[in-house]
Amino acid sequence: MMPAYPPQQPANTLSATRSAFISITLRWWLLLVATVACVPLIWFMLNAPEPSSQVGRTTGQFVVTAAFLMLICFGPMAPVGVWIAERRRRALRQPWTCWQIQYQRGNYEHVTLIDEQGRKVQTHMLNTWPAMRGRLFDESTTQVWFAGDPLRRGVLSRPGGADLRYCWASIPTSDEVRATLARSAPRDHTPQSSPMTTHKETPTNESPAMITANIPGGYNELPLSMDRQLPKAWSTPRTLWTLTWTTFRALLVLVLGLACGTMYLHFNDVANSTERTAPYWADPAAKVAFLSFLAVAITGLAMVRTSVRRWLAAPHRWQIWRIESYRPAAKEWVHLIDDQGSITATLLLGKSSSRAFDIEDRFVWFAGDPNKVGLIAKPGGARSRLAYRSATHTPPPFGRAVTPPIPDLTPPSEPLPSVAPHGCTPEHDGGHTATRTPRGHPQSQLFGGLDDDRFPSPRKLR
C-alpha cells in the first residue's frame, strides 16, 4: 500500500524515487552525448571521399542532414536537461515533505504550497512538456510530496515518490490566473510534516518577506526577497533557455555572414581568373555574396553584442519592480518604480515584433543595473528581454512622467469704481444712468475729452 506520508529520510534513499531519478537522468545524458557526437560525425562525412555509388552518396547526404537537424533541435535542449537533472539530484538529498496545494493550469502548470495554517508559502512552476500537463497533477489533487527548498526550487511528486517533476519559484501571469484560478481551491487535507509549520509569523512592525499586490484575477501575493533573496537570472530555467537560444541564434547568423564572405572571395577569384573557362554567373554571384556578407555579418555582430550584454547581466539576482510600460511604435519603454512610487529609471527594451508587457503587467523581475542595462522578465523569468538606458533616443512622456496641467489660480478681475464728475449725483449723470458695481459704487460711462462736462478739469487732476 502506498504510504500517505513520507518517511523522515533523504528522498533519494527510496527505491521508487531512485529508480525514477536514474531513468530521467540517463535519458538526458544519452541525448547530450548523441548531440555532441553529431559535430565530429558531420566533420567526418564532409571530409570523407565521395562514394562511387549513388546509394553511398544518398546515404551520406541523409546522415549529414539528420545529424545537422539533431544538432539544431537538441543542441540547446540537452545541456539544459542535464543541468536540471543535476538540480533535481541536489533537491532529492532533502527528505520528502507533505504539503497542501493550490493547482493552476494555463500556458504552464503552477502549484502553490500551503502550510498547516492555510498560508500560501510559495508558488512553483512545473517543468512539464505541453502534452503531459494535467496528467500528474490536476484540480482534484489533494496533497503532494515535495523535496528541496520550498521558497526556491525542488521536486514534486505524488505520494510514493515515483513521479518526479522539477519545479522552481515562479508567479503565474494574470491571464493564467484568470483562466485557471476559478477551478482551483485550497484543499481541506492538513499535512503533518511541512517544514514551514515551525516558522513564526512575521510581526507587523518588521520588514515583511512578502509584498502584497492586487494582481487581476485574484492572485494577491507576490514574493519579494527582502530577507530571502531571489535567485540569479541564469539560475532560472526559462531565462537560461532564452539566453542559450538567443546566443545560438546570434552565432548562427554571424556564421552565415562569414560564410557569405567566404563565398564572395571564392566567386571573385573565379571571376578574375585568367582562364576563359570562368562561368558567366561568377561575377553577379560575387556581388550578391558581398552584399549578403555586409547585411548578414553586421546583423550577426549586433545580435552577438546583445547576447553578450544579456550574459553580463545574468549573474545578477532578480529584483521585483513595479513598472509602467508604453509602446508608441516599434520601441517599447518601461518605467521602473520603487516602493516609494518614484521613477527610478526609464529603460528601452530590445526591438521585437510583439509587446513584452501589457497594461495589466504591474510587476516584473529585473536583474542588472537600472541606470545602465539589465534583463527584464515577467515574474518567474519568462520572456526575458534586454532593457537598457538609451543614449540616442529620448523617452516619450508617459505614465507618471506626464506633468499634470497647472490649474489657473488667478482670481477673477473686478471692475474698478468710476470717478463721478463734480456736482453730479450717482443716479443722474448728465442725462446718463450710472450702473452700480458689486461693491455698491456707481460706474458711469466715461467718454473723455475737454468738452465733456463729466471729465475732471486739469486743476482737479493736479
Secondary structure as UniProt FT lines:
FT   HELIX           11..13
FT   HELIX           15..47
FT   HELIX           54..74
FT   TURN            75..76
FT   HELIX           77..91
FT   TURN            92..93
FT   STRAND          97..105
FT   STRAND          109..114
FT   TURN            116..117
FT   STRAND          120..126
FT   HELIX           130..132
FT   TURN            133..135
FT   TURN            139..140
FT   STRAND          144..149
FT   TURN            150..152
FT   STRAND          153..157
FT   TURN            159..160
FT   STRAND          165..169
FT   HELIX           174..180
FT   HELIX           181..183
FT   TURN            195..198
FT   TURN            204..205
FT   STRAND          210..212
FT   TURN            216..217
FT   STRAND          221..223
FT   HELIX           233..235
FT   HELIX           237..271
FT   TURN            276..277
FT   TURN            280..281
FT   HELIX           282..313
FT   TURN            314..315
FT   STRAND          319..326
FT   STRAND          333..337
FT   TURN            339..340
FT   STRAND          343..349
FT   TURN            359..360
FT   STRAND          363..368
FT   TURN            370..371
FT   STRAND          373..378
FT   TURN            379..381
FT   STRAND          382..388
FT   HELIX           399..401
FT   TURN            422..423
FT   TURN            430..431
FT   STRAND          435..436
FT   TURN            438..439
FT   STRAND          442..443
FT   TURN            450..451
FT   TURN            453..454
FT   HELIX           458..461
//
